[in-house]
Amino acid sequence: MTQDLFRQDAYLRQTSAHLDALTPQGIVLDRTVFYPLGGGQAGDTGWLVLADGTRLAIADTRKLKDDEGRVTAGICHVPAPDQDALLARLAPGMPLTAEVDWERRHRLMRFHTTTHLLCHLVPQLVNGCSITPDYARLDFNMTDALDKEQLSAGIARLVAAALPVVVGEISDAELDANPALVKSMSVSPPRGSGVVRTIRIGDATLVDLQPCGGTHVANTAEIGAIVVTKLEKKSATTRRVVLGFAA
């Protein structure tokens, strides 16, 4: 099991840790600030810093799977290519520092939070999602046309409102009683612990509330200038909205 510190604080840039295991899937630590690929959000990159200051580059982060392909509670840090010499120095139990590529992570946080604003502006179920450091997209299950300028203006308005973004949780039973909170048709909220992590945007006026395990900024003002760069009709019942940073 890897303690996922990013769930409680997405602003943690590094943490001390110990190496739990070296696997074909990657390096497993006892704790980490690295977010693994999931929920449409790309996995983090960064570095594992050894005691002598040597930096081992991490090219991706994934959830550890068992021999039968089932996701476990471990998190794998995937080394960048051509680091065999550094990998040979690693051993279970050794201390190190996990340091995330903060500039890239922060871009992901800004985009992910914006997709929640988009869910408010387009109140339709989502049947596809991708969040990268350079763009994000949401696929909405709908047939009506959308207006790029109106959506961009709506995002700008919610960003300027400086709304708080708060991490919370609800019980499995509460979620079962409020199925409309789940806005994604393609990603199911993680269950099994008895509670489900949520993201709430808004204070007196609720803008968005839904289960989500990703990383987000703490206030919509931190998103900055993000606009709708493209609208696509992907199928008869799917409309794609692509987000990008304003030029």
matplotlib code that plots the C-alpha trace (Angstrom):
import matplotlib.pyplot as plt

x = [0.0, 1.2, 0.0, -1.4, -0.6, -2.0, -5.5, -5.4, -3.1, -2.6, -0.1, 2.5, 5.5, 7.7, 7.8, 10.3, 9.6, 11.0, 11.3, 8.8, 9.5, 11.1, 8.6, 8.5, 5.7, 7.8, 9.1, 6.7, 7.1, 5.5, 4.1, 4.0, 2.9, 2.7, -0.8, -1.3, -3.1, -6.8, -10.2, -9.0, -6.1, -2.5, -0.1, 2.5, 6.2, 9.1, 12.1, 13.1, 16.0, 18.5, 20.3, 23.3, 21.3, 21.2, 18.0, 16.2, 13.7, 10.1, 8.3, 4.9, 2.9, 0.5, -1.6, 0.1, -1.7, -1.5, -0.6, -4.2, -4.4, -6.4, -5.6, -4.0, -3.4, 0.2, 1.4, 4.2, 6.7, 7.8, 11.4, 12.4, 14.5, 18.3, 18.5, 19.7, 22.8, 20.6, 18.1, 20.8, 21.5, 18.0, 17.0, 13.9, 13.9, 16.2, 15.1, 14.6, 12.6, 9.7, 9.5, 6.8, 7.2, 5.2, 4.8, 3.3, 1.2, -0.2, -1.3, -3.2, -4.8, -6.0, -7.4, -9.1, -10.8, -12.0, -13.6, -15.8, -16.8, -17.7, -19.9, -21.8, -22.1, -23.1, -25.4, -25.2, -23.6, -20.0, -19.0, -15.3, -12.6, -8.9, -6.8, -3.2, -0.7, -1.5, -5.2, -8.3, -11.4, -14.8, -17.3, -20.9, -23.8, -26.0, -27.3, -27.7, -25.1, -22.8, -21.4, -17.6, -17.7, -20.5, -18.7, -15.4, -17.2, -18.9, -15.6, -14.1, -17.0, -16.6, -12.8, -13.3, -15.8, -12.9, -14.9, -13.5, -12.7, -13.1, -12.2, -14.8, -16.3, -19.6, -20.5, -21.3, -24.8, -25.1, -23.9, -26.3, -29.1, -27.9, -26.9, -27.2, -23.9, -22.1, -21.8, -19.5, -20.8, -17.2, -15.6, -17.1, -16.3, -13.9, -15.7, -14.7, -13.5, -17.0, -16.4, -16.1, -13.9, -15.8, -14.9, -17.2, -17.0, -18.8, -19.6, -23.2, -24.1, -23.1, -21.6, -20.5, -20.3, -19.3, -17.1, -13.6, -10.2, -8.1, -6.0, -7.5, -6.6, -8.0, -9.8, -11.1, -9.2, -6.0, -7.2, -6.3, -7.1, -8.5, -10.8, -12.7, -10.4, -12.6, -16.1, -16.6, -19.5, -18.0, -21.2, -24.9, -25.1, -21.6, -20.4, -16.7, -15.4, -11.7, -10.0, -6.7, -4.7, -5.5, -2.8]
y = [0.0, 3.5, 6.4, 8.9, 12.3, 14.2, 13.2, 15.4, 18.2, 18.7, 21.4, 19.1, 19.2, 16.6, 14.2, 11.9, 8.2, 4.7, 2.4, -0.5, -2.5, -2.6, -4.1, -4.5, -1.9, 0.7, 1.8, 1.5, 3.8, 3.7, 7.3, 9.7, 13.1, 11.6, 11.2, 8.0, 8.0, 7.8, 9.5, 11.0, 12.8, 12.1, 10.6, 12.9, 13.1, 14.3, 12.9, 10.5, 12.1, 9.8, 10.5, 11.8, 14.2, 12.0, 12.6, 9.7, 11.0, 9.7, 9.7, 8.6, 7.3, 4.4, 2.3, -1.0, -4.1, -7.7, -10.7, -10.9, -7.3, -6.0, -2.6, -2.6, 0.1, 0.5, 3.4, 2.8, 5.5, 4.7, 5.6, 7.5, 5.5, 5.0, 5.0, 1.5, 2.6, 4.5, 1.8, -0.6, 1.5, 1.1, -1.4, -1.9, 0.1, 2.8, 6.4, 9.0, 12.1, 12.0, 15.4, 16.1, 18.3, 21.1, 23.3, 20.4, 19.3, 22.8, 22.9, 19.6, 21.0, 24.1, 22.1, 19.5, 22.2, 23.9, 20.6, 20.8, 24.4, 23.0, 20.4, 23.3, 25.2, 22.1, 20.1, 16.8, 13.5, 13.1, 10.0, 10.7, 12.8, 13.5, 15.9, 16.6, 19.4, 21.0, 20.6, 19.0, 17.6, 16.5, 14.5, 15.2, 12.8, 15.3, 16.2, 20.0, 22.4, 24.3, 27.8, 28.2, 31.9, 31.5, 28.6, 30.6, 33.6, 31.3, 29.9, 33.4, 34.5, 31.5, 32.0, 35.7, 34.9, 33.4, 30.4, 28.1, 24.5, 22.2, 18.5, 16.5, 13.1, 11.3, 7.8, 5.1, 5.2, 8.9, 8.5, 5.7, 8.0, 10.8, 9.1, 12.4, 13.5, 11.1, 13.0, 10.6, 7.7, 6.4, 6.6, 5.1, 6.6, 4.4, 2.4, -0.1, 2.1, 3.2, 6.9, 8.6, 11.7, 14.7, 18.1, 21.0, 24.4, 27.3, 28.8, 30.1, 29.2, 25.7, 25.5, 21.9, 18.9, 15.4, 12.5, 13.0, 11.6, 14.1, 17.1, 20.6, 24.2, 25.7, 28.6, 29.1, 32.4, 30.3, 28.7, 31.8, 32.2, 29.0, 29.0, 26.6, 26.0, 23.6, 22.0, 18.7, 16.5, 13.1, 11.1, 11.6, 11.7, 13.1, 16.7, 17.2, 20.4, 21.0, 23.4, 25.2, 28.0, 31.4, 32.8]
z = [0.0, -0.8, 1.3, -1.3, 0.3, -2.8, -1.8, 1.3, -0.1, -3.8, -3.0, -1.5, -3.9, -2.2, 0.7, 2.4, 1.7, 1.7, -1.2, -0.7, -3.9, -7.3, -9.8, -13.6, -13.4, -11.6, -8.2, -5.3, -2.3, 1.2, 0.6, -2.3, -3.7, -7.2, -8.7, -10.7, -14.1, -13.4, -13.8, -17.1, -15.4, -16.6, -14.1, -12.6, -13.5, -11.4, -9.6, -6.8, -5.0, -3.3, 0.0, -1.9, -4.0, -7.1, -9.1, -10.8, -13.3, -13.2, -16.6, -15.5, -12.5, -12.6, -10.2, -9.3, -10.6, -9.3, -11.4, -12.6, -13.7, -10.8, -9.4, -5.9, -3.3, -4.5, -6.7, -9.3, -10.2, -13.8, -14.4, -17.5, -20.1, -19.8, -16.0, -15.5, -13.5, -11.1, -10.8, -9.9, -6.8, -5.4, -2.7, -0.7, 2.5, 1.4, 2.2, -0.6, -1.5, -4.0, -5.8, -8.3, -11.4, -9.9, -13.0, -14.9, -11.9, -11.4, -15.1, -14.6, -11.4, -13.3, -16.2, -13.9, -11.9, -15.1, -16.2, -13.1, -14.1, -17.5, -15.9, -14.3, -17.6, -19.6, -17.2, -19.1, -18.4, -19.3, -21.4, -21.9, -20.3, -20.8, -18.7, -19.8, -19.1, -22.4, -22.9, -21.5, -23.1, -21.9, -24.1, -23.2, -23.8, -25.7, -29.1, -28.8, -30.3, -28.0, -28.4, -27.9, -27.0, -24.5, -22.8, -22.6, -21.2, -18.6, -17.5, -17.3, -15.1, -12.7, -12.5, -11.7, -9.0, -6.9, -5.7, -3.1, -4.1, -1.2, -0.8, 1.2, 1.5, 1.6, 2.6, 0.1, 1.4, 0.8, -2.7, -3.3, -2.1, -4.4, -7.7, -9.6, -8.0, -10.4, -13.6, -15.5, -17.5, -18.1, -14.7, -11.5, -8.1, -6.1, -3.5, -0.8, 2.0, 3.0, 2.0, -1.4, -1.9, -3.3, -4.8, -4.0, -5.9, -4.4, -1.0, -0.4, -3.9, -5.0, -8.5, -8.6, -6.3, -7.5, -6.5, -7.8, -6.9, -8.9, -7.9, -8.0, -7.2, -4.0, -5.6, -9.1, -9.4, -9.5, -12.8, -14.8, -18.5, -19.9, -22.9, -25.1, -28.1, -30.1, -30.2, -32.0, -32.9, -32.1, -32.8, -33.0, -29.2, -28.2, -28.2, -27.3, -25.6, -25.7, -23.3, -23.6, -22.1, -23.6, -25.9]

ax = plt.figure().add_subplot(projection="3d")
ax.plot(x, y, z, "-o")
ax.set_aspect("equal")
plt.show()
